[in-house]
Amino acid sequence: MRVLITGAGGFVGKHLAQHLANIKPGIEIHGTTLEAPSHAGDSHVIFHQLDLRDTQAVKVVVEQLRPDHVYHLAALSSPAQSFQQPWTTIENNINAQRNLLESCLPFSPRTLIVGSADLYDFRDAEKVITEESPICATSPYAMSKYAQDMMGFEYNQKLPVIRVRPFNHTGPGQSLGFVAADFAMQIAEIEAGQREAVIQVRNLLARVDFTDVRDVVRAYALLMDKGTPGEVYNLASGKVYRVEELLNILLSHSSVHPRIETTGNQRDSFKSGSAERLHSATGWTPTIPFEQTLLDLLNDCRQRVQRT
């Protein structure tokens, strides 16, 4: 079994590669990275430096590998940054996926496309989102993910393509620019005396559905084996936490008592998804408690601070 993971050096890609290596002895895992590979610890992955926007280069790598399974994770993934670089985000995410799918056509590997729950309309308060919920992409990032999603639907006429729409996920290894990782890193830096004892937060009242990244990659692997090509699946825990509660859980694992500064409008919002279709297809349910997820993330940030 030969697997290709685009974005294998990223937050989710690293966890997915490790999970596949654990559950499928003898699997051959290849991964693409935009920058030169520097992942000496990932001995179970064969890395290929590749710009997925380069049509010919993608074709060469895919033809060389002829993978049985393809997990397409690589993307510009920050909704906030997409407003600063809208066309860069849209062009990167759409062009990269089209090059990959076109290159896969001669070999027809099962392919999993990672979209995003950001494409849904969350303006209806308290409503749990299903795969049939209305679409309302409100950022360049969300627009690009909707385009990727629909492209996956189109290519399923020629390839076995499975689409997934994950809600918020976090855990050890997450990069900055996301709420849980930003909080955890600020706490770790305060503990190390590298930052004033102040934590900045945009909106404490938002209610968000979080899943541990290790549960997320387990769902991806299950969908690859058991998902129906052409179908789309939400990936969510179904459990909603206020951002204020998230911060308090992180602080409960620390001895620091920082001042909390809000930098944005404090307004209630609600983002929660139903993963019933995913559960029905694969039996997947989240297994890692949110408190454990946040503790593991905080300890990971502490290690990052120590290394710097």
C-alpha positions as CSV (number, residue, x, y, z in Angstrom):
1,M,0.0,0.0,0.0
2,R,1.4,3.3,-1.1
3,V,0.0,6.6,0.3
4,L,0.6,10.2,-0.7
5,I,-0.1,13.0,1.8
6,T,0.1,16.5,0.6
7,G,1.2,18.9,3.3
8,A,2.7,16.1,5.3
9,G,5.0,18.4,7.2
10,G,2.1,20.5,8.5
11,F,0.1,20.3,11.7
12,V,-2.5,17.7,10.6
13,G,-0.2,16.0,8.1
14,K,2.3,15.0,10.7
15,H,-0.4,13.4,12.9
16,L,-2.0,11.6,9.9
17,A,1.4,10.1,8.8
18,Q,2.1,8.9,12.3
19,H,-1.4,7.4,12.7
20,L,-1.2,5.6,9.3
21,A,2.2,4.2,10.3
22,N,0.8,2.9,13.5
23,I,-2.3,1.2,12.2
24,K,-0.9,-0.1,8.9
25,P,2.4,-1.9,9.3
26,G,4.3,-2.0,6.0
27,I,2.6,1.0,4.5
28,E,4.7,3.2,2.3
29,I,4.0,6.8,3.1
30,H,5.1,9.7,0.9
31,G,4.5,13.3,1.7
32,T,4.9,16.6,0.0
33,T,6.2,19.8,1.5
34,L,6.5,23.3,0.0
35,E,9.8,24.0,1.7
36,A,12.9,21.7,1.8
37,P,12.1,18.8,4.1
38,S,13.6,19.1,7.6
39,H,11.7,16.3,9.4
40,A,14.5,14.0,10.5
41,G,12.2,12.6,13.2
42,D,9.6,11.5,10.6
43,S,11.4,8.3,9.6
44,H,8.2,6.7,8.4
45,V,7.6,9.4,5.7
46,I,9.5,9.8,2.4
47,F,9.4,13.5,1.7
48,H,9.2,15.3,-1.6
49,Q,9.7,19.0,-1.9
50,L,6.9,20.1,-4.3
51,D,5.0,23.3,-5.2
52,L,1.6,21.9,-6.0
53,R,0.9,25.0,-8.2
54,D,3.6,23.7,-10.6
55,T,1.5,21.6,-13.0
56,Q,4.4,19.6,-14.5
57,A,6.2,19.0,-11.2
58,V,3.1,17.6,-9.7
59,K,2.5,15.3,-12.7
60,V,6.1,14.0,-12.4
61,V,5.8,13.1,-8.7
62,V,2.4,11.5,-9.0
63,E,3.4,9.5,-12.0
64,Q,6.5,8.3,-10.2
65,L,4.7,7.3,-7.1
66,R,1.3,6.0,-8.5
67,P,-0.2,6.0,-5.0
68,D,-3.1,3.8,-4.0
69,H,-4.5,6.5,-1.6
70,V,-4.1,10.3,-1.7
71,Y,-4.9,12.6,1.3
72,H,-5.0,16.2,0.1
73,L,-4.3,18.3,3.2
74,A,-2.0,21.0,1.7
75,A,-3.6,24.5,1.7
76,L,-3.3,28.0,3.0
77,S,-5.5,27.5,6.1
78,S,-5.9,30.8,7.9
79,P,-9.3,32.6,7.4
80,A,-7.9,35.7,9.0
81,Q,-4.8,35.9,6.8
82,S,-6.9,35.2,3.7
83,F,-8.4,38.7,4.1
84,Q,-4.9,40.2,3.8
85,Q,-4.0,37.9,0.8
86,P,-7.3,37.0,-0.8
87,W,-6.2,36.1,-4.3
88,T,-3.1,34.3,-3.0
89,T,-5.3,32.1,-0.8
90,I,-7.9,31.4,-3.5
91,E,-5.3,30.8,-6.3
92,N,-3.1,28.5,-4.2
93,N,-5.9,26.3,-2.8
94,I,-7.8,25.9,-6.1
95,N,-4.8,25.5,-8.4
96,A,-2.9,23.1,-6.2
97,Q,-5.9,20.8,-5.9
98,R,-6.7,20.9,-9.6
99,N,-3.1,20.0,-10.5
100,L,-3.2,17.1,-8.1
101,L,-6.5,15.7,-9.3
102,E,-5.5,16.0,-12.9
103,S,-2.2,14.1,-12.2
104,C,-4.1,11.4,-10.4
105,L,-6.5,10.6,-13.3
106,P,-4.5,8.0,-15.0
107,F,-4.0,6.0,-11.8
108,S,-7.4,6.5,-10.1
109,P,-6.3,6.4,-6.4
110,R,-8.9,6.8,-3.7
111,T,-8.6,10.5,-2.8
112,L,-9.7,12.4,0.2
113,I,-10.2,16.1,-0.2
114,V,-10.1,18.2,3.0
115,G,-12.5,21.1,2.8
116,S,-13.8,23.2,5.7
117,A,-16.9,23.8,7.8
118,D,-16.2,27.6,7.2
119,L,-18.2,27.4,4.0
120,Y,-21.5,27.0,6.0
121,D,-23.9,29.7,7.0
122,F,-23.7,30.1,10.8
123,R,-26.0,33.1,11.2
124,D,-28.9,31.0,12.5
125,A,-28.1,30.9,16.2
126,E,-28.1,27.5,18.0
127,K,-28.5,25.5,14.8
128,V,-26.4,22.4,14.5
129,I,-24.9,22.2,11.0
130,T,-25.5,19.1,8.8
131,E,-24.1,18.4,5.3
132,E,-27.4,19.8,3.9
133,S,-27.2,23.2,5.7
134,P,-27.0,26.4,3.6
135,I,-23.6,27.6,2.3
136,C,-22.4,31.1,3.0
137,A,-18.7,31.4,2.4
138,T,-17.7,34.7,4.2
139,S,-13.9,34.8,3.7
140,P,-11.5,34.2,0.8
141,Y,-10.4,31.1,2.6
142,A,-14.0,29.8,2.8
143,M,-14.5,30.6,-0.8
144,S,-11.4,28.6,-1.8
145,K,-12.6,25.7,0.3
146,Y,-16.0,25.7,-1.2
147,A,-14.4,25.7,-4.7
148,Q,-12.2,22.7,-3.6
149,D,-15.3,20.9,-2.3
150,M,-17.2,21.4,-5.5
151,M,-14.1,20.5,-7.6
152,G,-13.9,17.2,-5.6
153,F,-17.6,16.6,-6.5
154,E,-16.8,17.2,-10.2
155,Y,-13.8,15.0,-10.3
156,N,-15.6,12.1,-8.6
157,Q,-17.0,11.4,-12.1
158,K,-13.5,10.3,-13.0
159,L,-11.8,9.5,-9.6
160,P,-13.1,8.0,-6.4
161,V,-13.1,11.2,-4.4
162,I,-14.3,11.5,-0.7
163,R,-14.9,15.0,0.7
164,V,-14.7,16.0,4.3
165,R,-15.7,19.3,6.0
166,P,-13.9,19.5,9.3
167,F,-14.9,21.9,12.0
168,N,-12.3,23.5,14.4
169,H,-9.6,21.2,15.5
170,T,-6.6,21.7,17.8
171,G,-3.9,19.8,19.7
172,P,-0.2,19.4,20.0
173,G,1.8,20.9,17.1
174,Q,-0.8,23.4,16.0
175,S,0.7,26.6,14.5
176,L,0.0,30.1,15.8
177,G,-2.9,32.1,14.4
178,F,-5.6,29.8,15.9
179,V,-7.3,30.6,19.2
180,A,-6.3,27.6,21.3
181,A,-2.6,27.6,20.1
182,D,-2.4,31.3,20.6
183,F,-3.6,31.1,24.2
184,A,-1.4,28.1,25.0
185,M,1.7,29.8,23.6
186,Q,1.0,33.1,25.5
187,I,0.7,31.1,28.7
188,A,3.9,29.2,28.0
189,E,5.8,32.4,27.3
190,I,4.4,34.1,30.5
191,E,5.5,31.0,32.5
192,A,9.0,31.3,31.0
193,G,9.2,35.1,31.7
194,Q,9.3,35.9,28.0
195,R,6.1,37.8,28.0
196,E,4.2,40.3,30.2
197,A,1.4,38.6,32.2
198,V,-1.3,39.7,29.8
199,I,-3.3,37.5,27.4
200,Q,-5.1,39.1,24.5
201,V,-8.3,37.7,23.1
202,R,-10.7,38.9,20.4
203,N,-14.0,37.4,21.5
204,L,-14.5,35.4,24.7
205,L,-18.2,34.8,24.1
206,A,-17.9,32.7,20.9
207,R,-19.1,29.1,21.2
208,V,-17.1,26.7,19.0
209,D,-17.1,23.0,18.2
210,F,-13.6,21.6,18.8
211,T,-12.1,18.1,17.9
212,D,-8.7,16.8,18.9
213,V,-6.4,16.6,15.8
214,R,-5.6,12.9,16.7
215,D,-9.3,12.1,16.4
216,V,-9.5,14.1,13.2
217,V,-6.8,12.0,11.5
218,R,-8.4,8.8,12.7
219,A,-11.6,9.9,11.0
220,Y,-9.7,10.7,7.8
221,A,-8.2,7.2,7.7
222,L,-11.6,5.6,8.4
223,L,-13.2,7.6,5.6
224,M,-10.5,6.6,3.2
225,D,-11.3,2.9,3.9
226,K,-15.0,3.1,4.4
227,G,-16.3,6.4,3.0
228,T,-18.5,6.5,-0.1
229,P,-16.8,8.2,-3.1
230,G,-18.8,11.3,-4.1
231,E,-20.2,11.8,-0.6
232,V,-19.3,14.6,1.7
233,Y,-18.9,14.2,5.5
234,N,-18.9,16.7,8.3
235,L,-16.2,16.1,11.0
236,A,-17.2,17.6,14.3
237,S,-17.3,16.6,18.0
238,G,-20.8,17.9,18.6
239,K,-19.5,19.5,21.8
240,V,-19.4,23.3,22.0
241,Y,-17.1,25.3,24.3
242,R,-17.0,29.1,24.8
243,V,-13.6,30.6,24.1
244,E,-13.6,31.9,27.7
245,E,-14.0,28.3,28.9
246,L,-11.2,27.2,26.7
247,L,-8.9,29.8,28.2
248,N,-9.9,28.9,31.7
249,I,-9.1,25.2,31.1
250,L,-5.6,26.2,29.9
251,L,-5.1,28.5,32.8
252,S,-6.1,25.8,35.3
253,H,-3.0,23.8,34.2
254,S,-0.7,26.8,34.9
255,S,0.3,28.7,38.0
256,V,0.2,32.1,36.2
257,H,-2.6,34.6,36.7
258,P,-2.5,36.9,33.7
259,R,-4.7,39.9,33.0
260,I,-7.1,39.3,30.2
261,E,-7.4,42.0,27.5
262,T,-10.2,41.8,24.9
263,T,-9.3,43.3,21.5
264,G,-12.5,42.9,19.6
265,N,-16.3,43.0,20.0
266,Q,-17.7,40.6,22.5
267,R,-20.6,38.9,20.8
268,D,-22.2,35.5,21.2
269,S,-21.9,33.1,18.2
270,F,-22.4,29.4,17.8
271,K,-20.7,26.9,15.5
272,S,-21.5,23.3,16.0
273,G,-21.7,20.4,13.6
274,S,-23.3,17.0,13.3
275,A,-21.0,14.1,12.4
276,E,-23.8,11.6,12.2
277,R,-23.1,10.7,8.5
278,L,-19.5,10.1,9.4
279,H,-20.4,7.9,12.3
280,S,-22.9,5.9,10.3
281,A,-20.3,5.3,7.6
282,T,-17.3,4.5,9.7
283,G,-18.4,4.1,13.4
284,W,-16.2,7.1,14.3
285,T,-16.7,9.0,17.5
286,P,-14.3,11.4,19.2
287,T,-12.4,9.7,22.0
288,I,-10.0,12.3,23.5
289,P,-11.4,14.6,26.2
290,F,-11.2,18.3,25.4
291,E,-9.3,19.0,28.7
292,Q,-6.6,16.4,27.6
293,T,-6.4,18.0,24.2
294,L,-5.7,21.4,25.8
295,L,-3.2,20.1,28.3
296,D,-1.3,18.3,25.6
297,L,-1.3,21.5,23.5
298,L,0.0,23.6,26.4
299,N,2.8,21.1,27.1
300,D,3.8,21.1,23.5
301,C,3.9,25.0,23.5
302,R,6.1,24.8,26.7
303,Q,8.5,22.6,24.8
304,R,8.6,24.9,21.9
305,V,9.3,27.9,24.2
306,Q,12.2,25.9,25.9
307,R,13.7,25.1,22.5
308,T,13.8,28.8,21.6
